[in-house]
Amino acid sequence: MFLLTLPVSAEAQLFIGLTIVLSIVGLKMIAPEGTFRVVVIMFGAAIVIRYLYWRTTSTLPPVSELQNFVPAILLYSAELYSILMLGLSIFIVSKPLPSRAPRRLREDEHFPTVDVFIPTYNEDEELLAGTLSAALGMEYPADRMTVWLLDDGGTAEKRGAANIQDAQAAQRRYENLQVLCEKLGAKYLTRERNESAKAGNLNNGLTHSSAELVVVFDADHAPTRDFLLETVGHFNDDPKLFLVQTPHFFLNPDPLEKNLRTFEKMPSENEMFYGLIQRGLDKWNGSFFCGSAAVLRRKALEETDGFSGITITEDCETAITLHARGWNSLYIDRPLIAGLQPSTFSSFIGQRSRWAQGMMQILIFHFPLFKRGLTLPQRLCYLSSSLFWLFPFSRMIFLLAPLFYLFLDLQIFVASGQDFFIYTSVYIIVNLIIQNYLYGRYRWPLISELYEYIQSVHLLPAVISVFFNPRKPTFKVTSKEVAVTERRMSSHSMPFFIIFAVLLAGVAVTLYRLETEPYKADITVVVGIWNFLNLILAGCALGVVSERGERQATRRVKVNRRCQIHVGDDWLQAAIKNVSTQGIRIDVIGKSARTVSVGEEVELRVTPLADLPEDTLPLTITNLENTREGAIFGGQYVTQRPAHYRIVADLVFANSAQWSEFQTHRRYNPGVIGGILRFLRMSLYQTGRGLAYFGAQFGKTQGRLPAGASREARS
C-alpha cells in the first residue's frame, strides 16, 4: 500500500502501468489457472488501487466551485461503485468451484417423495401441455412423484370479476386446464384469491401437498428426462441442504441476441451468471434460488412458513432467509431445463425492471451486510447480487460525464490531459484484461456494457421509485410468447435515438473546441475520445431496439435421432434433423416419400418411452423438398391425445446433453483485442441498420394521414 501511494511522475506511472499490463498478459498466457490466477488478480488490484488513490487525492475540484464539485462527486461515486463491484466480483469468482459431478441415486437408496410445482398465470394451454408432459416424463418412480399445475389465472376471484369478458375467460381457462391435467395425469390446483403473486401461489401448493421435496418449474421451463436423477441425490448427503439450483437455459434469443444475430455465435447474457458466478457463490454456500429449475426441501420451507413474499423477487428472498437460518444450498452447473425468455425489447425491459426492483427491496428490507445469521462470505455474496442492480446510476453518469465538459465547460476532472490519459487508459486496459481473464468464455468485451446501457435508460426510474416507496412494486408476469412477425421499432426505442443524437452532437462540439480552443487540446481530445466510445455503444444499441421480423415463432433445435414415417402402406426409415415445440423437419429415405403432398397427414413413429406404450404422432406436411434418396419433410404436430404431448416433449426437451453441447459450442474466448474489434464491426453495422429502421418508420408515419383528410391532401 505504501508503494502504491508514492507520488511519481507521469512517465514513471506510464512505465509502471505498462510493466504490470505486460506481466498480466504474460502470466495469463503461460499459466492461466491455479495460483497464478490469484497473482494476476493481485497485479490488477494494484493498478486499480493506484488509480483510486490518484483520483481521490489529485483530481477532485474544490468544494467552493459547486458547479464543478457536484458533477465531479457524481462521477467519482460512480467510479467507486464500479471498483466496489469489481472487488466483490473478484472475491466471488477468483477461484469458483469446478462443475459438480453427477450424483445419481442408487437403487438401494431412499427415493424422497417429490411434488413438482408449475405455477401459471396467463400462459396458454399448448405451452402448459408441453411443460406438464416434460415434467411427467422425468425419470423417477411414478409413485414417488406428483406433478401440480398451480393456476393463478383461474382463481375464484378472477372467475367472479366484474368485467364479464375477463370472468368468462377465467372460467374457460379453469375448465380447460382441469381437463388437460386430468388427461395428462397431473393435478390441477387454484385458489380463492390472487394474493402475494407467485409466492402465494406456491404456498397454496405447499398447503395441499406433502412430499419431502418440492420442485419448481416456471410455466415455460420444460425439464429434461434426467432432471430429478441429477438433483435429488444430493439431499440424501446433507440433511441441512435446502436448495439444489440448476441453470436456466433458453431455447430462444433475448432481444439483443435476436436483433444483433448473436444467439448461436456468442455466449448468452445469463451464461456468465449461471456458468461462473453461481459456481463462485456455491463456493461460499451462497448460491441462491432463481425461481425455477430448482429443488427445495419442504422441512426448510416450513421454518419460514413457505416462500417469502415481502419482495417481488420471492426466490432470492426465500434463499437469504433460509441461509440466515443455517441451511445450505448447492449449485449444479448443467442445463436440465429449456425455457423461453422475452422476445421483444418491451417485455425484456419489463422483466428486468421487476428483477431490479425486487433486488432493491432485498437491499432495503434484508440489508445483506448486516443480515444476522449469514457468514461474512455469504453477506458479501448477497451484497454483490443486490448492489449489482444499481448499475443504471453509474452507467448513465459515465454516459453524461463527458458532455458536462463539452457542452457546459465544467471542470469535473482536475488533471492535465497527459495525466488523465496515462492513469485512465492503463486502468481501463487492466480492467478489460481482468474481466476477460475471469469471464472471457462467458462474456465478451463490451457486451456487459451494452446490456447495462440498454437497460439503464428505463431501469433508472424503476430503481429510484423503490427507494421512495419500497412496498409499491408488484409482481407482473413477463410475456414471452409475443412474436415479432414484421420488422419494427420498439415502443421503448425513442430515448436511445435521442441519446445517440446528443452524443453525435458531442463529437461535433469536440471538433469545434479543438479548432477554437487549441490551448485546451489535450483535455478536449481525451474527453472527446470518451464521448466517441459512448457513441459506439449507443450506436450498437440502436440495432437492439430495431426489432427484426421472425419467420418462425419458435426456435428450432438440432436433433440426431432415428424415426419412421408411414407413407401409404410402407414405414420408411428417416432421421430427425431438427424440432421445435410446434413442428419437425425429417430426412426420409425412400422414393415413395416423393408422393406426399403439402397438407397431407402422415404418421411419425419414434422409440417408445419407457412408461408409454408404443404410439405414433400425426404430422401435417407443411413443406417438402425432394432429395436423391427420398425427401425432406417439414411437418406440424397434430396433438390429439395425451400421448402425443408426451412424444413432443420427449423429442424437444428430454435430452439434457443437447443443451450442454449448444452452450459449449458458443463458449470460447475471442480475447480482448479480437472481442473489441468484433464489437466495433457490429456497432458500425447496427448503427446503420438502426438509423435505416428509424428512417423507414418515420417515413411511414409521415405518410399516414387522418381518416378525414381530403382526396387532394392524400394525393
SULMO-V838992 format. One record per residue. N is the residue number from 1. RES is the residue in one small letter. SS is DSSP state (h for helix, s for strand, l for the rest). OMEGA is omega in degrees with one decimal (none if undefined). NEAR is the number of other ideal C-beta (glycine too) atoms within 8 Angstrom. Layout:
[[N & RES & SS & OMEGA & NEAR] [N & RES & SS & OMEGA & NEAR]]
This chain:
[[1 & m & l & 178.2 & 5] [2 & f & l & 179.9 & 5] [3 & l & h & -177.3 & 5] [4 & l & h & -177.7 & 9] [5 & t & h & 179.1 & 6] [6 & l & l & 175.1 & 6] [7 & p & l & 178.7 & 2] [8 & v & l & 178.7 & 6] [9 & s & l & 179.5 & 5] [10 & a & h & -179.9 & 9] [11 & e & h & 179.1 & 6] [12 & a & h & 178.8 & 8] [13 & q & h & 178.2 & 13] [14 & l & h & 179.3 & 10] [15 & f & h & 179.6 & 8] [16 & i & h & -178.3 & 10] [17 & g & h & -179.1 & 13] [18 & l & h & 178.0 & 9] [19 & t & h & -179.5 & 8] [20 & i & h & 178.7 & 14] [21 & v & h & 179.2 & 13] [22 & l & h & 177.7 & 8] [23 & s & h & 179.2 & 9] [24 & i & h & -179.9 & 15] [25 & v & h & 179.8 & 9] [26 & g & h & 178.9 & 8] [27 & l & h & 179.8 & 12] [28 & k & h & -178.8 & 10] [29 & m & h & -174.7 & 6] [30 & i & h & -174.9 & 7] [31 & a & l & -173.2 & 6] [32 & p & l & -175.3 & 8] [33 & e & l & 176.8 & 5] [34 & g & l & -176.2 & 5] [35 & t & h & -177.5 & 5] [36 & f & h & 175.1 & 11] [37 & r & h & 178.6 & 12] [38 & v & h & 178.5 & 9] [39 & v & h & 178.0 & 9] [40 & v & h & 179.0 & 13] [41 & i & h & 179.7 & 11] [42 & m & h & 176.2 & 8] [43 & f & h & 178.6 & 12] [44 & g & h & 178.9 & 14] [45 & a & h & 179.2 & 10] [46 & a & h & 178.7 & 10] [47 & i & h & -179.3 & 14] [48 & v & h & -179.3 & 13] [49 & i & h & 177.9 & 10] [50 & r & h & 178.8 & 12] [51 & y & h & -179.0 & 12] [52 & l & h & 178.8 & 11] [53 & y & h & 179.1 & 10] [54 & w & h & 179.4 & 10] [55 & r & h & -174.9 & 12] [56 & t & h & -172.2 & 9] [57 & t & h & -168.9 & 6] [58 & s & h & -168.6 & 8] [59 & t & l & -176.6 & 9] [60 & l & l & 178.1 & 10] [61 & p & l & -179.6 & 9] [62 & p & l & -178.8 & 6] [63 & v & l & -178.0 & 5] [64 & s & l & 178.4 & 5] [65 & e & l & -173.0 & 9] [66 & l & h & -177.8 & 7] [67 & q & h & 175.4 & 7] [68 & n & h & -172.3 & 11] [69 & f & h & -175.9 & 13] [70 & v & h & 177.2 & 8] [71 & p & h & 178.3 & 12] [72 & a & h & 178.8 & 14] [73 & i & h & 176.5 & 9] [74 & l & h & 178.5 & 10] [75 & l & h & 179.4 & 13] [76 & y & h & 178.4 & 11] [77 & s & h & 177.9 & 9] [78 & a & h & 178.5 & 13] [79 & e & h & 176.7 & 11] [80 & l & h & 178.4 & 9] [81 & y & h & -179.2 & 12] [82 & s & h & 179.3 & 9] [83 & i & h & 176.9 & 10] [84 & l & h & -179.3 & 9] [85 & m & h & 176.1 & 12] [86 & l & h & 179.3 & 11] [87 & g & h & 179.1 & 9] [88 & l & h & 179.7 & 12] [89 & s & h & 179.3 & 11] [90 & i & h & 178.0 & 12] [91 & f & h & -174.9 & 9] [92 & i & h & -170.2 & 16] [93 & v & h & -179.5 & 12] [94 & s & l & 177.1 & 11] [95 & k & l & -178.1 & 6] [96 & p & l & 175.9 & 12] [97 & l & l & 171.6 & 9] [98 & p & l & 179.2 & 5] [99 & s & l & -177.3 & 8] [100 & r & l & 176.6 & 10] [101 & a & l & 178.5 & 4] [102 & p & l & 177.5 & 6] [103 & r & l & -176.4 & 8] [104 & r & l & 177.5 & 7] [105 & l & l & 173.4 & 9] [106 & r & l & -177.1 & 5] [107 & e & l & -178.0 & 4] [108 & d & l & -178.9 & 3] [109 & e & l & 174.9 & 8] [110 & h & l & 175.0 & 4] [111 & f & l & -179.0 & 9] [112 & p & l & 173.1 & 11] [113 & t & l & -173.0 & 11] [114 & v & s & 168.8 & 16] [115 & d & s & 179.5 & 15] [116 & v & s & -178.9 & 12] [117 & f & s & 173.9 & 12] [118 & i & s & 179.4 & 15] [119 & p & s & -179.1 & 13] [120 & t & s & 178.4 & 12] [121 & y & l & -177.0 & 9] [122 & n & l & 179.9 & 6] [123 & e & l & -174.8 & 10] [124 & d & l & -172.0 & 6] [125 & e & h & -179.0 & 8] [126 & e & h & 179.4 & 8] [127 & l & h & -179.4 & 12] [128 & l & h & 178.4 & 15] [129 & a & h & 178.6 & 12] [130 & g & h & -179.7 & 15] [131 & t & h & 178.4 & 14] [132 & l & h & -179.2 & 16] [133 & s & h & 178.4 & 14] [134 & a & h & 179.0 & 15] [135 & a & h & 179.0 & 14] [136 & l & h & -179.7 & 11] [137 & g & l & 178.6 & 11] [138 & m & l & 179.6 & 14] [139 & e & l & 179.1 & 7] [140 & y & l & 179.1 & 11] [141 & p & l & -174.3 & 6] [142 & a & h & -178.3 & 6] [143 & d & h & 179.5 & 4] [144 & r & h & -175.6 & 9] [145 & m & s & 175.1 & 14] [146 & t & s & 179.0 & 10] [147 & v & s & -178.2 & 12] [148 & w & s & 168.4 & 15] [149 & l & s & -178.4 & 15] [150 & l & s & -169.6 & 14] [151 & d & s & 174.4 & 14] [152 & d & l & 177.4 & 14] [153 & g & l & -179.6 & 11] [154 & g & l & 179.8 & 12] [155 & t & l & 177.5 & 14] [156 & a & h & 179.3 & 9] [157 & e & h & -179.1 & 9] [158 & k & h & 178.7 & 12] [159 & r & h & 178.1 & 11] [160 & g & l & -177.7 & 6] [161 & a & l & -179.7 & 9] [162 & a & l & 177.7 & 4] [163 & n & l & -172.2 & 6] [164 & i & h & 179.1 & 6] [165 & q & h & 178.8 & 6] [166 & d & h & -179.5 & 9] [167 & a & h & 179.8 & 13] [168 & q & h & 178.2 & 8] [169 & a & h & 178.6 & 8] [170 & a & h & 179.8 & 14] [171 & q & h & 178.4 & 10] [172 & r & h & 179.2 & 8] [173 & r & h & -179.6 & 11] [174 & y & h & -177.6 & 12] [175 & e & h & -176.8 & 8] [176 & n & h & -178.1 & 9] [177 & l & h & 173.9 & 14] [178 & q & h & 179.3 & 9] [179 & v & h & 179.9 & 8] [180 & l & h & -178.6 & 14] [181 & c & h & 179.5 & 13] [182 & e & h & -179.7 & 7] [183 & k & h & -175.4 & 8] [184 & l & h & -178.2 & 13] [185 & g & l & 176.4 & 7] [186 & a & l & 178.3 & 11] [187 & k & s & 178.6 & 8] [188 & y & s & 179.7 & 12] [189 & l & s & 172.0 & 11] [190 & t & l & -177.3 & 10] [191 & r & l & -176.9 & 11] [192 & e & l & -172.5 & 5] [193 & r & l & 176.8 & 7] [194 & n & l & -178.5 & 9] [195 & e & l & 177.5 & 5] [196 & s & l & 170.5 & 8] [197 & a & h & -174.4 & 13] [198 & k & h & 179.7 & 12] [199 & a & h & 178.7 & 13] [200 & g & h & 178.3 & 12] [201 & n & h & 178.8 & 13] [202 & l & h & 179.3 & 15] [203 & n & h & 174.8 & 13] [204 & n & h & 175.6 & 11] [205 & g & h & 178.6 & 15] [206 & l & h & -177.1 & 12] [207 & t & h & -178.2 & 6] [208 & h & l & -178.5 & 7] [209 & s & l & -172.8 & 10] [210 & s & l & -175.4 & 5] [211 & a & l & -178.8 & 12] [212 & e & l & -177.9 & 9] [213 & l & s & 178.9 & 14] [214 & v & s & 176.3 & 15] [215 & v & s & 179.7 & 13] [216 & v & s & 172.4 & 12] [217 & f & l & 169.3 & 15] [218 & d & l & -175.4 & 10] [219 & a & l & 179.9 & 12] [220 & d & l & 177.5 & 11] [221 & h & s & -178.0 & 13] [222 & a & s & -177.2 & 14] [223 & p & s & 172.5 & 13] [224 & t & l & -176.0 & 15] [225 & r & l & -173.8 & 12] [226 & d & l & -176.5 & 10] [227 & f & h & -176.6 & 14] [228 & l & h & 179.9 & 13] [229 & l & h & -178.4 & 11] [230 & e & h & -170.2 & 14] [231 & t & h & -168.8 & 12] [232 & v & l & -176.2 & 15] [233 & g & h & -177.9 & 12] [234 & h & h & -179.6 & 12] [235 & f & h & 175.8 & 13] [236 & n & h & -177.1 & 9] [237 & d & h & -175.1 & 7] [238 & d & l & -179.1 & 8] [239 & p & l & 178.6 & 3] [240 & k & l & 178.3 & 7] [241 & l & s & 179.6 & 14] [242 & f & s & -172.2 & 11] [243 & l & s & 163.0 & 18] [244 & v & s & -177.8 & 14] [245 & q & s & 175.5 & 14] [246 & t & s & -176.6 & 14] [247 & p & l & 169.9 & 12] [248 & h & l & 176.7 & 12] [249 & f & l & -174.1 & 10] [250 & f & s & 179.1 & 12] [251 & l & l & -174.5 & 9] [252 & n & l & 178.9 & 10] [253 & p & l & 170.9 & 13] [254 & d & l & -175.3 & 13] [255 & p & h & 178.8 & 15] [256 & l & h & -179.0 & 13] [257 & e & h & -178.4 & 13] [258 & k & h & -173.8 & 14] [259 & n & h & 176.2 & 13] [260 & l & h & 178.9 & 11] [261 & r & l & -179.9 & 8] [262 & t & l & -169.1 & 10] [263 & f & l & -176.6 & 9] [264 & e & l & -175.6 & 5] [265 & k & l & -170.9 & 6] [266 & m & l & 177.0 & 9] [267 & p & l & -179.3 & 12] [268 & s & l & -177.5 & 11] [269 & e & h & -174.5 & 9] [270 & n & h & -176.2 & 9] [271 & e & h & 176.9 & 12] [272 & m & h & 179.8 & 13] [273 & f & h & -175.6 & 8] [274 & y & h & -177.7 & 10] [275 & g & h & -175.3 & 15] [276 & l & h & -174.1 & 12] [277 & i & h & 179.1 & 13] [278 & q & h & 175.7 & 14] [279 & r & h & 174.8 & 15] [280 & g & h & 176.3 & 13] [281 & l & h & -178.5 & 14] [282 & d & h & 178.4 & 14] [283 & k & h & -177.0 & 10] [284 & w & l & -177.7 & 12] [285 & n & l & -176.9 & 11] [286 & g & l & 176.1 & 13] [287 & s & l & -172.9 & 11] [288 & f & l & -179.4 & 15] [289 & f & l & -177.2 & 12] [290 & c & l & 172.0 & 10] [291 & g & l & -178.1 & 10] [292 & s & l & 177.8 & 11] [293 & a & l & -175.1 & 14] [294 & a & s & 174.8 & 13] [295 & v & s & -178.8 & 13] [296 & l & s & 178.5 & 13] [297 & r & s & -178.4 & 14] [298 & r & h & -177.3 & 13] [299 & k & h & 178.2 & 7] [300 & a & h & -179.9 & 13] [301 & l & h & 179.5 & 15] [302 & e & h & 178.7 & 8] [303 & e & h & -176.9 & 7] [304 & t & l & -177.4 & 12] [305 & d & l & 175.2 & 4] [306 & g & l & -178.6 & 10] [307 & f & l & -178.6 & 12] [308 & s & l & -176.7 & 11] [309 & g & l & 178.8 & 11] [310 & i & l & 179.4 & 6] [311 & t & l & 178.9 & 12] [312 & i & l & 170.0 & 11] [313 & t & l & -175.2 & 13] [314 & e & h & -177.4 & 15] [315 & d & h & -179.4 & 10] [316 & c & h & 179.4 & 16] [317 & e & h & 176.9 & 16] [318 & t & h & -177.9 & 14] [319 & a & h & -177.7 & 12] [320 & i & h & 178.0 & 15] [321 & t & h & -178.7 & 11] [322 & l & h & 173.6 & 15] [323 & h & h & 179.9 & 16] [324 & a & h & 177.7 & 10] [325 & r & l & 174.4 & 10] [326 & g & l & 178.4 & 6] [327 & w & l & -176.7 & 12] [328 & n & s & 176.0 & 9] [329 & s & s & -176.6 & 18] [330 & l & s & -177.9 & 13] [331 & y & s & 176.9 & 14] [332 & i & s & -175.8 & 13] [333 & d & l & 175.4 & 10] [334 & r & l & -178.5 & 11] [335 & p & l & -178.6 & 13] [336 & l & l & 172.2 & 15] [337 & i & s & 172.8 & 16] [338 & a & s & -175.3 & 12] [339 & g & s & 177.7 & 14] [340 & l & l & 174.0 & 9] [341 & q & l & -176.3 & 11] [342 & p & l & -177.9 & 12] [343 & s & l & 177.8 & 16] [344 & t & l & -178.1 & 12] [345 & f & h & -179.9 & 14] [346 & s & h & 179.3 & 9] [347 & s & h & 175.4 & 13] [348 & f & h & 179.2 & 12] [349 & i & h & 177.3 & 12] [350 & g & h & 178.8 & 12] [351 & q & h & -176.9 & 11] [352 & r & h & 176.0 & 10] [353 & s & h & 177.8 & 11] [354 & r & h & 179.0 & 14] [355 & w & h & -177.7 & 10] [356 & a & h & -179.9 & 14] [357 & q & h & 179.0 & 14] [358 & g & h & 179.1 & 14] [359 & m & h & 173.7 & 14] [360 & m & h & 175.0 & 15] [361 & q & h & 176.8 & 17] [362 & i & h & 178.0 & 16] [363 & l & h & -178.1 & 11] [364 & i & h & -173.8 & 10] [365 & f & h & -177.4 & 9] [366 & h & l & -171.7 & 11] [367 & f & l & -168.0 & 8] [368 & p & h & -175.3 & 16] [369 & l & h & -178.8 & 7] [370 & f & h & -178.6 & 6] [371 & k & l & -178.3 & 12] [372 & r & l & 178.6 & 5] [373 & g & l & 177.9 & 7] [374 & l & l & 170.4 & 12] [375 & t & l & 179.6 & 7] [376 & l & h & 176.9 & 6] [377 & p & h & 178.3 & 10] [378 & q & h & 177.9 & 13] [379 & r & h & 179.7 & 13] [380 & l & h & 178.8 & 14] [381 & c & h & -179.6 & 13] [382 & y & h & 176.6 & 18] [383 & l & h & 178.5 & 11] [384 & s & h & -177.5 & 13] [385 & s & h & -178.8 & 11] [386 & s & h & 179.7 & 12] [387 & l & h & 180.0 & 12] [388 & f & h & -173.1 & 9] [389 & w & h & 169.9 & 12] [390 & l & h & -176.6 & 10] [391 & f & h & 178.9 & 11] [392 & p & h & 179.4 & 15] [393 & f & h & -177.2 & 11] [394 & s & h & -177.7 & 12] [395 & r & h & 179.8 & 12] [396 & m & h & 177.2 & 11] [397 & i & h & 177.9 & 12] [398 & f & h & 179.4 & 10] [399 & l & h & -174.0 & 11] [400 & l & h & -171.9 & 8] [401 & a & h & -179.4 & 14] [402 & p & h & 179.7 & 12] [403 & l & h & 175.9 & 12] [404 & f & h & 179.2 & 11] [405 & y & h & -173.1 & 14] [406 & l & h & -176.2 & 14] [407 & f & h & -173.1 & 8] [408 & l & h & 179.7 & 7] [409 & d & l & 177.5 & 5] [410 & l & l & -178.8 & 9] [411 & q & l & -176.3 & 10] [412 & i & l & -179.0 & 11] [413 & f & l & -175.5 & 10] [414 & v & l & 179.3 & 8] [415 & a & l & 175.0 & 9] [416 & s & l & 178.4 & 8] [417 & g & h & 179.9 & 12] [418 & q & h & 179.4 & 8] [419 & d & h & -179.9 & 10] [420 & f & h & -177.3 & 12] [421 & f & h & -175.5 & 9] [422 & i & h & -177.1 & 12] [423 & y & h & -174.4 & 15] [424 & t & h & -177.4 & 10] [425 & s & h & 178.6 & 8] [426 & v & h & 178.5 & 16] [427 & y & h & -179.5 & 11] [428 & i & h & -179.9 & 8] [429 & i & h & 178.5 & 9] [430 & v & h & 178.1 & 15] [431 & n & h & -179.6 & 11] [432 & l & h & -178.5 & 11] [433 & i & h & -179.4 & 14] [434 & i & h & 179.0 & 14] [435 & q & h & 178.0 & 11] [436 & n & h & 178.8 & 13] [437 & y & h & -177.4 & 12] [438 & l & h & -169.7 & 11] [439 & y & h & -167.5 & 11] [440 & g & l & -178.7 & 11] [441 & r & l & -174.4 & 8] [442 & y & l & -179.9 & 10] [443 & r & l & -176.6 & 10] [444 & w & l & -177.3 & 12] [445 & p & l & 175.4 & 11] [446 & l & l & 179.5 & 10] [447 & i & h & 176.4 & 11] [448 & s & h & 179.8 & 9] [449 & e & h & 179.2 & 9] [450 & l & h & 178.6 & 14] [451 & y & h & -179.6 & 10] [452 & e & h & -179.1 & 11] [453 & y & h & -176.7 & 13] [454 & i & h & 177.3 & 13] [455 & q & h & -170.4 & 13] [456 & s & h & -175.3 & 12] [457 & v & h & -177.1 & 12] [458 & h & h & -179.4 & 11] [459 & l & h & -176.2 & 14] [460 & l & h & 178.0 & 11] [461 & p & h & 179.2 & 7] [462 & a & h & 179.7 & 11] [463 & v & h & -179.8 & 15] [464 & i & h & -177.4 & 8] [465 & s & h & -179.5 & 11] [466 & v & h & -179.0 & 14] [467 & f & h & 176.8 & 8] [468 & f & h & -180.0 & 5] [469 & n & l & -173.4 & 6] [470 & p & l & -176.5 & 9] [471 & r & l & -176.1 & 5] [472 & k & l & -176.1 & 7] [473 & p & l & 178.1 & 10] [474 & t & l & -178.5 & 6] [475 & f & l & 176.5 & 7] [476 & k & l & -179.6 & 6] [477 & v & l & -179.7 & 6] [478 & t & l & 176.7 & 9] [479 & s & l & -176.9 & 10] [480 & k & l & -173.0 & 10] [481 & e & l & -179.6 & 11] [482 & v & l & 179.4 & 8] [483 & a & l & 177.1 & 7] [484 & v & l & -174.9 & 12] [485 & t & l & 178.1 & 5] [486 & e & l & 179.5 & 5] [487 & r & l & -175.5 & 8] [488 & r & s & 171.0 & 9] [489 & m & s & 176.3 & 10] [490 & s & l & 177.2 & 12] [491 & s & l & 178.7 & 5] [492 & h & l & -169.9 & 10] [493 & s & l & -169.8 & 13] [494 & m & h & 179.6 & 6] [495 & p & h & -177.2 & 9] [496 & f & h & 177.1 & 13] [497 & f & h & 176.9 & 11] [498 & i & h & 179.5 & 8] [499 & i & h & 178.6 & 11] [500 & f & h & 179.9 & 14] [501 & a & h & 179.3 & 8] [502 & v & h & 179.6 & 9] [503 & l & h & 177.1 & 14] [504 & l & h & 174.8 & 9] [505 & a & h & 176.8 & 8] [506 & g & h & 176.3 & 15] [507 & v & h & 179.0 & 12] [508 & a & h & 178.9 & 8] [509 & v & h & 177.8 & 10] [510 & t & h & 179.8 & 15] [511 & l & h & 179.2 & 9] [512 & y & h & -177.3 & 8] [513 & r & h & 175.1 & 11] [514 & l & h & -179.6 & 12] [515 & e & h & -173.1 & 7] [516 & t & h & -178.4 & 6] [517 & e & l & -177.3 & 9] [518 & p & h & 179.6 & 7] [519 & y & h & 175.5 & 4] [520 & k & h & -171.3 & 8] [521 & a & h & -175.1 & 10] [522 & d & h & -178.9 & 9] [523 & i & h & 179.3 & 12] [524 & t & h & 178.5 & 14] [525 & v & h & -177.6 & 11] [526 & v & h & 179.9 & 12] [527 & v & h & 177.9 & 12] [528 & g & h & 176.5 & 15] [529 & i & h & 177.7 & 8] [530 & w & h & 179.8 & 10] [531 & n & h & -179.7 & 15] [532 & f & h & 176.1 & 10] [533 & l & h & 175.0 & 8] [534 & n & h & 179.7 & 12] [535 & l & h & 177.9 & 13] [536 & i & h & 179.1 & 11] [537 & l & h & -178.6 & 13] [538 & a & h & 178.2 & 14] [539 & g & h & 177.8 & 14] [540 & c & h & 179.4 & 15] [541 & a & h & 177.3 & 14] [542 & l & h & 177.0 & 19] [543 & g & h & -179.8 & 15] [544 & v & h & -176.9 & 14] [545 & v & l & 173.7 & 16] [546 & s & s & -167.0 & 16] [547 & e & s & 178.4 & 14] [548 & r & l & 173.4 & 9] [549 & g & l & -179.8 & 9] [550 & e & l & 176.1 & 10] [551 & r & l & -179.3 & 3] [552 & q & l & -178.8 & 7] [553 & a & l & -177.9 & 6] [554 & t & l & -178.1 & 10] [555 & r & l & 177.1 & 8] [556 & r & l & 179.1 & 9] [557 & v & s & 179.0 & 10] [558 & k & s & -178.3 & 7] [559 & v & s & 175.1 & 11] [560 & n & s & -172.5 & 5] [561 & r & s & 179.0 & 8] [562 & r & s & 177.3 & 7] [563 & c & s & 175.7 & 11] [564 & q & s & 178.3 & 10] [565 & i & s & 180.0 & 15] [566 & h & s & 179.0 & 12] [567 & v & s & -176.9 & 12] [568 & g & l & 178.2 & 6] [569 & d & l & -173.3 & 2] [570 & d & s & 168.2 & 8] [571 & w & s & -176.3 & 7] [572 & l & s & 176.0 & 14] [573 & q & s & -176.9 & 9] [574 & a & s & 177.5 & 13] [575 & a & s & 179.1 & 10] [576 & i & s & -179.6 & 15] [577 & k & s & 176.2 & 9] [578 & n & s & -178.4 & 10] [579 & v & s & 169.8 & 11] [580 & s & l & 178.7 & 12] [581 & t & l & -178.1 & 8] [582 & q & l & -173.1 & 7] [583 & g & s & -170.8 & 11] [584 & i & s & 175.5 & 14] [585 & r & s & -169.2 & 13] [586 & i & s & 174.5 & 14] [587 & d & s & -173.6 & 10] [588 & v & s & 179.9 & 14] [589 & i & s & 179.2 & 9] [590 & g & l & -176.7 & 11] [591 & k & h & -177.5 & 5] [592 & s & h & 177.1 & 9] [593 & a & h & -178.3 & 14] [594 & r & h & -179.2 & 8] [595 & t & h & -179.1 & 7] [596 & v & l & 179.6 & 11] [597 & s & l & 175.0 & 6] [598 & v & l & -177.7 & 7] [599 & g & l & 179.3 & 5] [600 & e & l & 179.9 & 8] [601 & e & s & 176.9 & 8] [602 & v & s & 179.7 & 13] [603 & e & s & 176.3 & 10] [604 & l & s & 176.2 & 15] [605 & r & s & 176.3 & 11] [606 & v & l & 177.8 & 12] [607 & t & l & -176.1 & 4] [608 & p & l & 176.8 & 8] [609 & l & l & -175.3 & 9] [610 & a & l & -176.7 & 5] [611 & d & l & -178.3 & 4] [612 & l & l & 178.4 & 10] [613 & p & l & 179.9 & 5] [614 & e & l & -178.1 & 5] [615 & d & l & 178.0 & 10] [616 & t & s & -179.2 & 7] [617 & l & s & 178.3 & 14] [618 & p & s & 177.0 & 12] [619 & l & s & 170.3 & 14] [620 & t & s & -177.9 & 10] [621 & i & s & -179.7 & 15] [622 & t & s & 174.2 & 8] [623 & n & s & 178.8 & 7] [624 & l & s & -177.5 & 10] [625 & e & s & 180.0 & 6] [626 & n & s & 176.4 & 6] [627 & t & l & -179.3 & 8] [628 & r & l & -176.9 & 2] [629 & e & l & -175.9 & 5] [630 & g & s & -178.9 & 12] [631 & a & s & 173.4 & 11] [632 & i & s & -179.0 & 11] [633 & f & s & 164.1 & 17] [634 & g & s & -173.4 & 10] [635 & g & s & 175.6 & 14] [636 & q & s & -177.7 & 8] [637 & y & s & 171.1 & 12] [638 & v & s & -174.8 & 10] [639 & t & l & -175.9 & 10] [640 & q & l & -176.3 & 5] [641 & r & l & 177.3 & 8] [642 & p & h & 179.8 & 9] [643 & a & h & 179.4 & 9] [644 & h & h & 177.5 & 14] [645 & y & h & -180.0 & 14] [646 & r & h & 179.6 & 14] [647 & i & h & 178.9 & 13] [648 & v & h & 179.3 & 14] [649 & a & h & 179.4 & 14] [650 & d & h & 179.3 & 12] [651 & l & h & -171.1 & 13] [652 & v & h & -166.2 & 14] [653 & f & h & -165.4 & 14] [654 & a & l & -169.8 & 10] [655 & n & l & -179.1 & 9] [656 & s & h & -178.0 & 13] [657 & a & h & -177.9 & 6] [658 & q & h & 178.2 & 10] [659 & w & h & 178.2 & 13] [660 & s & h & 179.2 & 10] [661 & e & h & 180.0 & 8] [662 & f & h & 178.8 & 8] [663 & q & h & -178.5 & 13] [664 & t & h & -178.3 & 7] [665 & h & h & -176.5 & 7] [666 & r & h & 177.7 & 11] [667 & r & l & 172.3 & 10] [668 & y & l & -173.9 & 5] [669 & n & l & 179.5 & 7] [670 & p & l & -176.6 & 9] [671 & g & l & -177.0 & 8] [672 & v & h & -176.4 & 9] [673 & i & h & 179.3 & 6] [674 & g & h & 179.8 & 8] [675 & g & h & 179.8 & 13] [676 & i & h & 178.6 & 11] [677 & l & h & 178.1 & 8] [678 & r & h & -179.5 & 10] [679 & f & h & -179.9 & 15] [680 & l & h & 177.8 & 9] [681 & r & h & -179.9 & 8] [682 & m & h & -178.6 & 12] [683 & s & h & -179.6 & 12] [684 & l & h & -179.8 & 9] [685 & y & h & -176.5 & 9] [686 & q & h & 174.8 & 15] [687 & t & h & 178.2 & 13] [688 & g & h & -179.9 & 8] [689 & r & h & 179.3 & 11] [690 & g & h & 178.8 & 15] [691 & l & h & 177.4 & 9] [692 & a & h & 177.0 & 8] [693 & y & h & -179.4 & 13] [694 & f & h & 178.6 & 13] [695 & g & h & 179.2 & 8] [696 & a & h & 179.3 & 8] [697 & q & h & 179.7 & 10] [698 & f & h & 178.9 & 8] [699 & g & h & 178.6 & 8] [700 & k & h & 179.7 & 8] [701 & t & h & 180.0 & 7] [702 & q & h & -178.0 & 6] [703 & g & l & -178.1 & 6] [704 & r & l & -178.8 & 5] [705 & l & l & 176.7 & 6] [706 & p & l & -176.7 & 4] [707 & a & l & -176.0 & 3] [708 & g & l & -177.3 & 3] [709 & a & l & -177.1 & 7] [710 & s & l & 178.9 & 5] [711 & r & h & 179.6 & 5] [712 & e & h & 179.8 & 5] [713 & a & h & 179.6 & 7] [714 & r & h & -179.7 & 7] [715 & s & l & none & 4]]
